[in-house]
Amino acid sequence: MTEAAEAPAPVRRKRVQGGVATADVVLSAHAGGNADLFPRILALHVPDGAVVADVTYGQGVFWRQVPPGRYRLLASDLSTGTDCRALPHADASVDALVLDPPYMEGLLRPKAETRGGQGSHAALRTYYDAGGGRAGPGGGRWHQAVLDLYLDAAREARRVLRDHGILIVKCQDEVSANRQELTHVQIVTGLAAMGFYARDLFVLVRPNRPGVARLLKQVHARKNHSYFLVFQKVPAGQDPARYRTRDLLPGA
Ligand SMILES: C[S@@+](CC[C@H](N)C(=O)[O-])C[C@H]1O[C@@H](n2cnc3c(N)ncnc32)[C@H](O)[C@@H]1O
């Protein structure tokens, strides 16, 4: 008998696929409000126990359905004295950061009489602006003021986030001065140049139909959706275009 004939036949193990069949997954498009969607985004992208700085905390609507104590929340806002472009946090000290500044140029106009959110829209001003939100000195005008605020805040977010940290940005596109401004594209492009990887994107659709007070002729689609963009901080020296999604381990 040869040696080969004596060798035991290799055991062929059946390959077992892991995971469970389910439809209970987080979807990229959602009809509802910020308070419904935000906790699902956190659950998917930010591990329990993470230090999360919400730098435009406003009225804390995002956090209404987040179980208390799940994250270590550092809440701040311009209306309580902290500009998201100059945070008090140390370099590389937070795991995740949430940014939701005013997304419409009308809310950033310097003069109160021409600023958005007048009369019956006062609630809008209260929610989106909270008494702060002017463009900084030297900032751009009109839509550029909106973009400058997002980009300057993202630069500061990059400083305080640790490597591979998560940045969640809320935004909405706008038509400003008869120009279609795809803010979410501008933010993705601007943040890629800063060293952020676009890890996920959520579309939030308003459940009710927005009304129009005085319509003469419709030119652009009326926007009834907004975005949550999820970025990950690519360590300095690495190419964001080659970065792959990786887990964020708190305290790692
Ligand atoms: C859309 S609201 C945020 C709503 C908030 N996410 C919530 O859940 O209630 C925008 C907020 O950005 C704040 N804000 C505007 N400019 C800011 C700045 N430069 N730094 C920090 N906060 C700013 C406003 O005061 C306002 O509270």
The ligand as a Gaussian input file, in Angstrom:
#p B3LYP/6-31G(d) Opt

LIG

0 1
 C      -31.292000      73.607000      12.769000
 S      -30.939000      74.256000      14.336000
 C      -30.333000      72.843000      15.197000
 C      -31.440000      71.978000      15.695000
 C      -30.934000      70.851000      16.549000
 N      -30.220000      69.855000      15.758000
 C      -32.040000      70.198000      17.321000
 O      -32.125000      68.955000      17.295000
 O      -32.804000      70.888000      17.995000
 C      -29.480000      75.173000      14.026000
 C      -28.752000      75.605000      15.262000
 O      -27.470000      76.081000      14.887000
 C      -27.133000      77.087000      15.812000
 N      -26.030000      77.835000      15.224000
 C      -26.045000      78.717000      14.214000
 N      -24.805000      79.176000      13.952000
 C      -23.985000      78.524000      14.817000
 C      -22.579000      78.554000      15.054000
 N      -21.773000      79.336000      14.340000
 N      -22.082000      77.778000      16.045000
 C      -22.886000      76.980000      16.793000
 N      -24.219000      76.920000      16.620000
 C      -24.753000      77.677000      15.627000
 C      -28.399000      77.869000      16.006000
 O      -28.369000      78.619000      17.200000
 C      -29.416000      76.714000      16.026000
 O      -29.667000      76.275000      17.332000

